[in-house]
Amino acid sequence: MNLDETIRIITYPIDPDKVWKSCQFIVEEIKKIAEPIAVEKAESMNAWHFGIVYNREKQAIRVDPVVFAYNLEDAHKNTNIAYEKLLLYFVDHEKGHFELQQQGLQPTLRKNRIYMTLYSRFEDYAISRFLRSGDYLATEKAVLKTESKRRAKTFNDICVYALYTALGYVKLKELPIFSKAQKYVRLISLNMKVIKKPMDIPETVDQLSLKLAHKDWKNVF
């Protein structure tokens, strides 16, 4: 069994037994890359997480192989990058969150939605800026450039667009967003780019979240 066959079986399900075996195959492949981090199989995960997410409390990577397979298929179609490289990229990204946690990086306002949304995207920035290079960044750029074509609908989308521009993958004027949203993308992006080391993130995000806490985001989109 290989990844191409596995993705095809999951995304065009005919035989439930083959689908189950294919899901197990994906989980096992992720375990090989994620070692020594634990990997947990999940079900009905939000597609927002691409079907794979690092759980800070359990220090484990959770994966919904069905959602993940569909997102891998989309990424493959959009970028023409091999499944193996895409799998490595997505798992390496989640490993990055673990590595930052091992360095002592922790969010301070976990119950604050604005703060945690910002914090997650700032960690994404730190992974690419300080922990990864080479093929990882090339794959990420290709994947994120295709993602940048969809219109922003939530505050998280604004933060994601800020990430794209802070990393230099797209220009602000290339994003399909209204002028009201552009100023927030620019603000968040500029705050990302002033980060000099991962441990700068909590204080920067704390200050930024206070500035954005009372914005009426419904009128931005």
Helices and strands as residue ranges (DSSP letters): H 3-11, H 16-34, E 38-41, G 47-49, E 52-55, E 60-63, H 65-79, H 83-102, H 113-126, I 127-131, H 135-147, H 155-166, G 172-174, H 179-193, G 198-200, H 201-212, G 217-219
